[in-house]
Amino acid sequence: MKVYVFDLMAYGRQFDEFRAKRYIPYPLPRRHFDPEIAARTFEEHLEAWEEMDRLGYDGVGLNEHHTTVHGLMNSPNMMAAAAAQRTKRLKLLVLGHLLPMHNPLRLAEEIAMADVMSRGRVLAGIARGAPREYGVFNVPPPESRARFEEAHTIIMKAWTEEVFSHEGRFWSFKDIAIWPRPYQQPHPPVWIPFTGSQETIEWAGKHNLTAVITDATPGLTEDIVGHFARSLAHAGHRITPDHLCVVADAFVADGKAAAIAEYAPSYLYFTQTLWHHGTITEAGKNVELGAGYAATSSHDYVRPENRTVGGLDRSKIRMMEIGDVEARVESGKLHFGSPKEVTDRLIALAERVGAESVLINMNNGAMPHAQYMDQLRRFGREVLPALQAHRITRVPVAEHSAA
């Protein structure tokens, strides 16, 4: 198995003054920004990625977010370039570039630069973005999917064609040959997160991409993986464990109780307050993208009994308490516990999904830097080797679908 650590890189202090309301004002004005804290945040996370490289992790998961304290990576390619100079082997998984927001030619150039600077260590994830980003860049949500797909087409042309031209709905280019080209030929691997929409799953199958899946419930995950397998097959491809990466929250301590005691303060700050910045109102209402962003048929492939868990209810997540954390640990939704417990649970999850890669959340909530480093080291010593030694050989859902 391959093991990646996802790093949101939250602003390096917890806003205790906003805890009571579980709401950080949006937009958060300039007076709340401390440049020294921001500079320290970047340096500490680069130090953590160097440690991941030394410990043998397969990669670090980067991301793109805007105008929020929960993720300071406005430009993941800039962070990938910096990481390329500080690491030797670590893969740089950008999950993902927000294609509808940017000029795709510029993205193609920047990703190629980072790939060359890292000598072929970039995994080029692509995504559509959250409601906040559409407001920031003034992109109409109904245009999201069309912009996303056209941008992908342009990026692939820029990477693979000798000279390309493009005349589209949103962008036009004539006789372009980018320099530098990607280090990986014909191009870096392209990954995409699944939130469950039928259109994205079918589009990813058509283009033979690697899918990143959050395991909301086993039933919904089965439906998503099964539909992805069918979509790949329809395009002439066969699903393998290399097509799948599963997201998991994990924390290693002497046992479950110790893990909860150590991680819960940061984890609850994340779920109650930090994560929802700019995507939920003070009254707890989800900020919606409105009509046109998703089709009404987007979840028709999901079995009726699994459709109630298809959405992301941030207002409910915001109300989490310590008892909810404990219940999630006991049910196996959070992989907190002793090294053996965490190892066994992560292997069982990967086997059930059929995923060759796992993307671990272990630093949500602006965790103190020393604690993050300690967790990386302990996980790296006591869990990582067993995961990397384990091989996933089958995608069970695809086998059942074919039977």
Secondary structure, 3 states (H helix, E strand, C coil): CEEEEECCCCCCCCCHHHCCCCCCCCCCCHHHCCHHHHHHHHHHHHHHHHHHHHHCCCEEEECCCCCCCCCCCCCHHHHHHHHHHHCCCCEEEEEEEEHHHCCHHHHHHHHHHHHHHCCCCEEEEEECCCHHHHHHHCCCHHHHHHHHHHHHHHHHHHHHCCCEEEECCCCEEEEECCCCCCCCCCCCCEEEEECCCHHHHHHHHHCCCEEEEECCCHHHHHHHHHHHHHHHHHCCCCCCHHHEEEEEEEEECCCHHHHHHHHHHHHHHHHHHHCCCCCECCCCCECCCCCCCCCCCCCCCCCHHHHHHCCCCHHHHHCCCHHHHHHHHHHCCCEEECHHHHHHHHHHHHHHHCCCEEEEECCCCCCCHHHHHHHHHHHHHHCHHHHHHCCCCCCHHHHHHHC
